[in-house]
Structures are given as structure tokens and as C-alpha cells.
Amino acid sequence: MEESAKNSHVGLCVLCGLPGAGKSTLARQLKNGHNLFSVVIISYDDVMADGAFEGDSGHKYREAFCQSENQDGSDTSQWKQQRQRILQCLESLLVALLTCSALKPPSGKTEETWSRFIKCLESQGLICAGEDSEDVCWSMNVKSIPVYIVLDDNFYYQSMRYEVFQLAREYSLGFCQIYLHCPVDCCLLRNNRRQNRVMDRTITLMDSKLERPNPEKNTWEKASLDLDTSNGIEMDDFMGRIASLMTQALENPVLPMEEDSEEKEKDRCICAANVVHQADQNLRRLISETMQTVKGLMSAKDMKRIAQELQRTKSKALDQLRQTIAARTVHSAAADGISSVQSSFREEVDCILQPYLPKVHVDTFTAPSSVS
């Protein structure tokens, strides 16, 4: 409690919603008209390096959706790396604010992102370059506290917002979310009036993927506010609700998770269940593809017998995966456990089919090439 009380003068506020919903307008209104807090705006559009967008003026959205539609399970895209670098820069800012020390760059390859991050802070008068230091650093120029750092991005997946929540939990900060709800047709009209517009297809696709905050399902999203911006940003109507949300978040900072807490065990169980579910879906798909391939090559009685054997083998494979998760970390199970289960299952499929199809090359029955 002492640590949370010490850090209660800093909060993180996530703005999420479709392009054109009014996030940047709301952020500016909060900075210019909020008397309770010092507001710092971190716009992802401004901070993300050009390399993440392939040098195109079409912004991050196309690259982001190329990655999400690719569904190759990779976490190494430039776009995802850029988001991680922004979080690293944000953490450096938090450390400086919490310790009343100079702002220093994070370690790692964040040069271009850091340069943009610094310009973003300088433009708001929050920092100025230090003079007497061997390392490049900046002195903080916070006029008043509490300080709220407002993150302006779409944050259309809850996993994106959860990363910010984890940062708030690590440093015992206030955390809240503001979801700007606006019909997609209205967002498209507003977007078409912009100089640097986003592709209509991108906004439509993002609308289909957007995971709005769900406090009833996710306890970490309890400090959330849903604003209808279809008629624009009505600050006279919104300000009271926003001020209440942000004040309560500061008064109830996120507490660090205990090493053996019940919540951590719950999260571990949920993650493990997701890994098993993912494997189950892949094995089901393999069984379906196998049955379609052998259809017409054997009797209905043999087909039924094969289907039963494949189902029993799938159940055994999933039990084996559960044992792997129990004996090892969930992350290692996700990385190679599913792959191992699929590989073993393919071998079992060959063995099951051999007696029925002696003249057919059953090695053509392979599992899906990627884990979706």
C-alpha cells in the first residue's frame, strides 16, 4: 500500500476506438481543458517510426492488418516491434516521473522511436535537454501533479490494452480506459474529410475485429468508460464522467500481483485452456481433412471405424498436451507443445489408415501448416 500511495500521482489512460471516432480530438480537449490533472498525450501515429509503415503515408493500419490477416503466429513483425518499443519508451517516462529523475532512453534498438517520442514530449513542454551528463538525458518539466499519460491509439484488441495495464500494475499506477463508440458509417464519413485518410476497407475490417472493453468479463477493465461520439465530442457532457473515472483510477491504483496469488493461477489456467483449445481446433481440422480425402475409397463401416479411432487418438493427444503444460511453463507448451502434438498425431493418422488403404500413400495427409 505504501508503494501504491507513493505512485498515486501518475495514471495511464487508454483511448480506444475506430479511426474517426474522435480519440485525438478528445485527447486535445483533455489536455487543454482539464484542471484536475496535467495531461500528457502519447499519439502512436506520431511516435511510431516510418519503418513500420513501409515508408507509406497510409499509416500503420495497412501493416497492422497485413499482420493480423496473415495469422502466422509471428510476433516479430515491424509493426509489433514498434508497439513494444513505444511501451519501452513509456516505461522510461514513468520511471522519470515516479523517481523525479532525468529522462533517459531505454536500452535496445529504439533509436528512431525514441527520437519521435522525445519530440512528442518536447512539443508539449514536458521535457528539456539536460546539460551536465555524459549520457543523453532530459530534465522533466511537470508543472503540476497528478499527471495522466493519455495513450491515443485504436487499441482494437484487448491484448494491446492489457500490455498497458501490466505496465500500470508493475508500477502501481492508476489505470483507466475510454472507449469512443461511433458507428462505422460515421467514422468512414469523417475519415473521408481528412487529408491523410485511412483506407475504407481498413476501418471496416477493424470494426469487425474490435474488442471493446468488457468489465463484466475482465476484472482488469473495470475502470472503463463508454462514450458515444456519433454526434461529436461533447465535452460539456463528457467531462464530468471522465473526471470521475480518472480520479477513481488514481485513488485505486493497480496493485502488483503477488507471486502465488489466486489471480495469477486463474490467468495461468485460462492461458493453458487456450493452448489446449488451439490444439483441439487444429486436430479437428486434420481429422476433417483426412475423412474428406479417404471418402469413397472404403466402405461406410470402415469410415466409421476410422473416425472413431481418430477421435480416440485426438483425446489422447490433448491429454498428453495437458500433462506437458502441467509439467512445464505455458509459454514453452505453446511454442513447441502444440507442434509436437500435431507431429505425433500425423504419425498416428498414418498408422490408423495403413490397414485400410494399403495402396494409398497416406503420407499426403498432413496437418495444417500453421497454428492459427
Buried (B, 14 or more C-beta within 10 A) or exposed (E): EEEBEEBBBBBBBBBBBBBBBBBBBBBBBBBEEBEBBBBBBBBBBBBBBEBBBEEEEBBBBBBBBEBBEEEEEEEEBBBBBBBBBBBBBBBBBBBBBBEEEBBBBBEEEBEBBBBBBBEBBBEBEBBEEBEEEEEEBBBBEBEEEBBBBBBBBBBBBBEBBBBBBBBBBEBBBBBBBBBBBBBBEBBBEBBEEEEEBBBEEBBBBBBEEBBBBEBEEBEBBBBBBBBBBBEEBEBEEBBEEBBEBBBEBBEBBBEEBEEEEEEEEEBEEEBBEEBBEBBBEBBEEBBEBBBEBBEEEBEEEBBEBBBEBBEEBBEBBBEBBBEBBEEEEBEEBBEEBBBBBBEBBBEBBEEBBEEBBEEBEBEEBEBEEEBE
